[in-house]
Amino acid sequence: MPANPVEFISMFSTGFVAFVLLFSGATKLGRAARTLDSMGALGVPAFAQRRWIAAAVPLWEIGLGLALLLTSGWLRAASAALALGTFAVFTVFLIGVLRRGEEVDCGCFGPLSADDRVTGWTVARNVVLIIASTIAAVTAASRPALVVELFTAEATLVLFTALAWTLVALAVVTAALVRLRRPSEDPAASASAAPTIAAGVGDPLPAAELVSGDGVTLPLNVLGAGAPVLLVFLSAECGKCAAVAKRLPEWQEQIGSSVLLRVATSSRPDFLASKYPEAAPFAYYGARAAKNALGIEGIPSAVLLGGLQHPFVASPVAHREDEIDALVRGIVEAQAQASADAAG
């Protein structure tokens, strides 16, 4: 054992918190839309649900992680205190999710946190991080930068600390990879695995499926019974989906019967109907395979799918209400142009 347990606990706690912050921030880089969706699902106040804030979250985490490694004395202590506050705020939102009884993916580690539903264990994990941040803050004021400590501390202390960090890192990464590789519980996903490369505009419709409310499994190319489909991805756990759900009947009326509107969701039918009743008549379930196959990263989102005569992806993915509304207007304009060409 290290000769000085206090030094070991201080170094381990500081490095542990820094690793989690750097890992979390790195996996969220370039995924502002998904982070914004997670913020809405967690119940972050509306004024803070901004794309620039979502884009800044990973930079904040990475900055704190680097500060814990590179700063000394009161700067190191202040960085640990800010990390403590970050974990505490996040934990408040997690507890709120549990109290509301909602099923929400925390989005803690970007794409590696797939199916990482908020549970009591999620809160417990954050409590451990809060304790480690507290230790790091309390013991840092008189200490040099952590990277300096690693070169100046006794060899036994550095060895034990490095071993403890390695074990924690392996546990975190292994757990994340297991979740990423775990087969989905969605019926459609188990029936048809999602392709490794997401479909783009002009690509054939992927071999993914959705499940109707009465349990019928339908491939994407017959989802509209031969007609093109405006496929809208929603979730009952997504706060930003409320405005989109309310506009579904309006959008279906605008595009008419030649293009059918369908909702793809991974939410439970009863939960979706209670949260967003406007979406229930359009809803198909087990959406994860279709979402992955089409390259849908954030919700709410929508994409136009061609019908049986043209079974390909017919539009880029539209994100959030304003882009989906623009996609609907584009469909209406294309229909009007086609009618004019036919009449001429």
C-alpha positions as a printed Julia matrix, in Angstrom:
344×3 Matrix{Float64}:
   0.0    0.0     0.0
   1.11   3.63   -0.49
   2.89   5.14    2.49
   0.48   8.09    2.54
  -3.17   7.04    2.06
  -4.35  10.68    1.99
  -2.13  11.43   -1.0
  -3.38   8.28   -2.72
  -7.04   9.21   -2.16
  -6.41  12.77   -3.37
  -4.57  11.71   -6.52
  -7.02   8.93   -7.32
 -10.09  11.14   -6.82
  -8.7   13.98   -8.91
  -7.65  11.67  -11.75
 -10.92   9.74  -11.6
 -13.03  12.88  -11.93
 -10.77  14.21  -14.7
 -11.06  10.94  -16.63
 -14.86  10.88  -16.42
 -15.11  14.52  -17.54
 -12.71  14.05  -20.45
 -14.36  10.81  -21.54
 -17.86  12.27  -21.29
 -16.92  15.45  -23.14
 -15.03  13.67  -25.91
 -17.94  11.34  -26.69
 -20.35  14.29  -26.98
 -18.25  16.39  -29.37
 -20.08  17.14  -32.61
 -23.37  15.75  -31.26
 -25.11  18.95  -30.18
 -28.5   17.81  -31.49
 -28.4   14.63  -29.42
 -27.19  16.49  -26.35
 -30.0   19.01  -26.78
 -32.54  16.19  -26.94
 -31.11  14.69  -23.76
 -31.37  18.08  -22.05
 -35.06  18.28  -22.98
 -35.74  14.74  -21.81
 -34.0   15.39  -18.49
 -36.18  18.43  -17.84
 -33.58  21.16  -18.26
 -35.42  24.53  -18.17
 -36.53  25.79  -21.57
 -34.37  28.93  -21.4
 -31.25  26.72  -21.21
 -32.27  24.44  -24.07
 -30.21  26.16  -26.74
 -28.05  24.55  -29.4
 -25.05  26.67  -28.46
 -25.35  25.53  -24.85
 -25.57  21.89  -25.98
 -22.46  22.43  -28.12
 -20.68  24.01  -25.15
 -21.39  21.13  -22.73
 -18.6   18.84  -23.99
 -16.17  21.77  -24.14
 -17.01  22.59  -20.52
 -16.43  18.98  -19.46
 -13.15  18.71  -21.36
 -11.99  22.07  -19.99
 -12.69  21.01  -16.41
 -10.94  17.69  -16.98
  -7.83  19.38  -18.32
  -7.88  21.94  -15.49
  -7.89  19.14  -12.93
  -4.82  17.65  -14.58
  -2.82  20.8   -15.32
  -3.57  23.38  -12.61
  -2.28  23.51   -9.06
  -3.28  24.92   -5.68
  -6.47  26.95   -5.5
  -7.03  26.67   -9.28
  -7.06  22.89   -8.97
  -9.4   23.16   -6.0
 -11.67  25.56   -7.89
 -11.79  23.21  -10.87
 -12.8   20.34   -8.58
 -15.46  22.55   -7.0
 -16.87  23.4   -10.44
 -16.9   19.7   -11.3
 -18.74  19.06   -8.04
 -21.34  21.67   -8.97
 -21.72  20.21  -12.48
 -22.35  16.71  -11.14
 -24.71  18.04   -8.48
 -26.86  19.94  -10.99
 -27.0   16.93  -13.29
 -27.99  14.73  -10.35
 -30.92  17.02   -9.55
 -32.24  16.47  -13.08
 -31.72  12.71  -12.79
 -33.7   12.6    -9.55
 -36.45  14.62  -11.26
 -36.67  11.98  -14.01
 -37.03   9.2   -11.44
 -39.69  11.11   -9.5
 -41.7   11.65  -12.7
 -41.41   7.96  -13.57
 -40.17   8.68  -17.09
 -37.95   6.44  -19.21
 -35.08   8.63  -20.36
 -31.64   7.93  -21.81
 -29.19  10.08  -19.9
 -26.89  10.7   -22.89
 -23.97  10.82  -20.45
 -21.39   9.36  -22.81
 -22.67  10.23  -26.28
 -23.12   7.24  -28.61
 -21.6    4.92  -25.98
 -24.55   5.6   -23.68
 -27.14   3.95  -25.92
 -29.87   2.37  -23.79
 -28.36   4.0   -20.68
 -31.72   4.61  -19.06
 -31.84   6.76  -15.96
 -32.19   4.54  -12.9
 -31.23   4.63   -9.26
 -27.82   3.33  -10.3
 -27.34   6.41  -12.5
 -27.93   8.61   -9.48
 -25.61   6.43   -7.37
 -22.9    6.82  -10.02
 -23.23  10.57   -9.8
 -23.11  10.49   -6.02
 -19.76   8.68   -6.28
 -18.54  11.43   -8.63
 -19.77  14.1    -6.22
 -17.86  12.46   -3.36
 -14.72  12.16   -5.48
 -15.01  15.81   -6.56
 -15.43  16.89   -2.95
 -12.28  15.01   -1.94
 -10.4   16.52   -4.87
 -11.54  20.04   -3.94
 -10.78  19.72   -0.23
  -7.29  18.26   -0.69
  -6.1   20.29   -3.7
  -5.37  23.74   -2.28
  -1.78  22.95   -1.26
  -0.98  20.45   -4.0
   0.83  20.87   -7.32
  -0.72  19.98  -10.66
  -1.63  16.31  -10.9
   0.7   15.72  -13.86
   3.53  17.14  -11.74
   2.6   14.88   -8.81
   2.84  11.85  -11.03
   6.51  12.65  -11.72
   7.47  13.69   -8.19
   5.54  11.33   -5.9
   7.03   8.11   -4.6
   6.94   5.21   -7.05
   4.65   3.03   -4.91
   2.04   5.79   -4.68
   2.1    6.39   -8.43
   1.9    2.65   -9.15
  -1.12   2.06   -6.91
  -2.86   5.17   -8.23
  -2.25   4.22  -11.86
  -3.51   0.7   -11.2
  -6.7    2.02   -9.59
  -7.28   4.41  -12.51
  -6.76   1.61  -15.01
  -9.3   -0.63  -13.31
 -11.89   2.17  -13.24
 -11.24   3.08  -16.89
 -11.6   -0.52  -17.99
 -14.85  -0.89  -16.06
 -16.35   2.3   -17.56
 -15.33   1.58  -21.16
 -16.34  -2.09  -20.95
 -19.77  -1.22  -19.57
 -20.3    1.38  -22.3
 -19.25  -1.0   -25.08
 -21.48  -3.77  -23.71
 -24.47  -1.4   -23.86
 -23.5   -0.33  -27.38
 -23.3   -3.93  -28.61
 -26.29  -5.23  -26.65
 -29.18  -6.24  -28.91
 -32.06  -3.8   -28.79
 -35.23  -4.71  -26.95
 -37.32  -3.17  -29.71
 -39.26  -5.79  -31.73
 -38.18  -4.31  -35.03
 -34.54  -4.18  -34.03
 -34.48  -7.83  -33.05
 -36.22  -8.81  -36.28
 -33.84  -6.88  -38.49
 -30.42  -5.61  -37.41
 -29.6   -2.07  -38.46
 -26.97  -1.61  -41.18
 -23.58  -0.39  -40.09
 -23.75   2.53  -42.56
 -26.7    4.9   -42.36
 -28.68   5.56  -45.53
 -28.37   8.93  -47.24
 -30.42  10.85  -49.79
 -30.93   8.72  -52.89
 -29.91   5.48  -51.18
 -32.31   2.52  -51.24
 -34.54   2.26  -48.2
 -32.72   0.2   -45.56
 -34.05  -3.17  -44.5
 -35.39  -1.91  -41.19
 -38.87  -2.44  -39.84
 -41.45  -0.82  -37.6
 -44.28  -2.37  -35.64
 -47.86  -1.12  -35.83
 -50.03  -0.64  -32.76
 -51.69  -4.02  -33.38
 -48.37  -5.83  -33.63
 -47.92  -6.03  -37.42
 -44.3   -5.71  -38.54
 -43.82  -3.54  -41.64
 -40.63  -2.89  -43.63
 -39.98   0.77  -44.39
 -40.66   0.28  -48.11
 -44.3   -0.72  -47.49
 -44.97   1.58  -44.56
 -47.16   3.82  -46.7
 -48.89   0.96  -48.57
 -47.13   2.1   -51.74
 -47.31   5.85  -51.13
 -44.36   8.03  -50.04
 -44.06   8.5   -46.28
 -43.03  11.47  -44.2
 -41.51   9.58  -41.26
 -41.32  11.65  -38.06
 -39.2   10.37  -35.16
 -40.57  11.26  -31.73
 -40.28  10.11  -28.15
 -42.59  10.52  -25.19
 -39.47  11.33  -23.15
 -38.52  14.23  -25.43
 -39.68  17.66  -24.27
 -39.0   19.27  -27.66
 -41.32  16.7   -29.29
 -44.43  18.3   -27.78
 -44.65  21.12  -30.34
 -43.99  18.68  -33.19
 -46.64  16.24  -31.98
 -49.28  18.99  -31.92
 -48.56  19.83  -35.55
 -48.82  16.29  -36.93
 -52.51  16.53  -37.97
 -51.84  19.92  -39.56
 -48.88  18.58  -41.55
 -50.83  15.52  -42.73
 -53.58  17.82  -43.97
 -51.06  19.98  -45.81
 -49.34  17.14  -47.65
 -52.63  15.4   -48.45
 -53.25  11.72  -49.04
 -50.54  11.29  -51.68
 -47.9   11.38  -48.94
 -48.67   9.65  -45.65
 -47.36  10.85  -42.33
 -46.07   8.21  -39.94
 -44.48   8.5   -36.49
 -41.61   6.22  -35.49
 -40.99   5.87  -31.76
 -39.36   3.61  -29.2
 -41.73   4.76  -26.45
 -44.39   2.5   -24.99
 -47.77   2.91  -26.73
 -49.58   3.82  -23.51
 -46.93   6.36  -22.5
 -46.93   8.0   -25.94
 -50.73   8.2   -26.0
 -50.86   9.81  -22.58
 -48.03  12.26  -23.24
 -48.67  13.17  -26.88
 -52.15  11.96  -27.91
 -51.85  13.71  -31.29
 -49.04  11.31  -32.23
 -50.8    8.07  -31.29
 -52.89   7.69  -34.51
 -49.73   7.98  -36.62
 -47.45   5.89  -34.4
 -45.36   2.84  -35.24
 -43.09   1.32  -32.66
 -39.68  -0.32  -32.27
 -37.97   2.59  -33.99
 -34.36   2.07  -32.97
 -33.33  -0.04  -35.98
 -34.94   2.4   -38.42
 -33.42   5.35  -36.59
 -29.93   3.9   -36.81
 -30.34   2.77  -40.41
 -31.5    6.19  -41.57
 -28.82   8.04  -39.62
 -31.22   9.81  -37.26
 -29.11  11.19  -34.4
 -31.51  13.52  -32.61
 -35.22  13.84  -32.09
 -37.6   15.22  -33.1
 -36.52  14.54  -36.68
 -38.18  13.66  -39.97
 -37.23  12.25  -43.36
 -39.18  11.65  -46.57
 -39.23   8.05  -47.83
 -40.18   7.14  -51.38
 -43.02   4.72  -52.08
 -42.98   1.36  -53.83
 -42.26   2.93  -57.23
 -39.31   4.89  -55.85
 -38.05   3.04  -52.76
 -35.26   5.38  -51.73
 -34.5    8.02  -49.12
 -36.02  11.13  -50.7
 -34.83  13.96  -48.44
 -32.15  14.93  -45.97
 -33.0   14.47  -42.3
 -34.86  17.49  -40.9
 -34.23  18.27  -37.23
 -36.64  19.98  -34.84
 -39.92  21.71  -35.57
 -38.72  24.5   -37.86
 -36.79  22.19  -40.18
 -39.61  19.63  -40.27
 -42.06  22.41  -41.13
 -39.73  23.52  -43.94
 -39.62  19.93  -45.22
 -43.42  19.82  -45.23
 -43.57  23.08  -47.18
 -41.06  21.66  -49.64
 -43.25  18.59  -50.18
 -46.3   20.79  -50.75
 -44.4   22.94  -53.27
 -43.14  19.85  -55.1
 -46.69  18.48  -55.27
 -47.95  21.8   -56.67
 -45.16  21.86  -59.28
 -45.89  18.28  -60.31
 -49.6   19.1   -60.7
 -48.74  22.15  -62.8
 -46.4   20.12  -65.0
 -49.08  17.47  -65.48
 -51.7   20.08  -66.37
 -49.35  21.77  -68.83
